Amino acid sequence: MNIQMLGTGSAFAKQYYNNNALLHAHGQTVLLDCGITAPLALHRLGKSFSEIDALLISHIHADHVGGMEEFAFQMKFVHKRKVPLYIPAPLIEPLWETTLKGGLMQEELTSLDAYFEVHPLQEGERAFISPGIEVTPIRTKHIPNKASYSFFINDTFFYSADMKFDAGLLNQLVEQGCTKIFHDCQLKPPGAVHATLDQLLTLPASIQERIWLMHYDDTMPQYRGRTGPMQFVEQHKVYSID
């Protein structure tokens, strides 16, 4: 499996696109989150929504789902097909009722099912979503009382989406065989809803060596060389996940 970041920026970054990704395996492409900038980021890569075979959603902040309205309309009316939508079950109702309904609802199109093949994911249960890509959703802390999920992919790769610092979880994943971690990183404290660089630097070197930092703000270039063994993920670069 390969991963290519459409963007690596935080919600308010202006130099980088939203922190969304493309997962590639066996000729299939899964879009992991579809934020506000996803349509433009795909266009800049010379790609279109027609090349997406499935969509995986982590939570319902705009930088992760703000591009779904255009995606849904294009697939429904331009490309005329339903894309499988893999989404943790507790997110299905709020995604439609609080985020997408106002723009997508019309005539007989009154639910997510009108636009997508909806596949609910259960927390902690491994699910096949595409050839060569199996995902285990893990509910992680982000915003109080608002469901948010990270993903353990193919039992080797952890993608944090957005989460607070959780050393115990990262240590557990490494013990289970995780070899690479893409982790959101707030460069400056305090870490109210994201792990901070200072917090991640407290991890053992054996874990830091597996971490690639994403979801950073526009000051990222100032922090090169200040992240220990951790490296920054670069948008549009393709990374191989063993």
Buried (B, 14 or more C-beta within 10 A) or exposed (E): BEBBBBBBBBBEBEEBBBBBBBBBBEEBBBBBBBBBBBBBBBEBBEBEBEBBBBBBBBBBBBBBBBBBBBBBBBBBEEBEEBBBBBBBBBBBEBBBEEBBEEEBEEEEBEBBEBBBBBBEBEEEEBBEBBEBBBBBBBBBBBEEEEBBBBBBBBBBBBBBBBBBBBBEBBBEBBEEEBBBBBBBBBBEEEBEBBBBBBBBEEBEEEBBBBBBBBBBBBEBEEBEEEBBEBEBBEBBEEBEBE
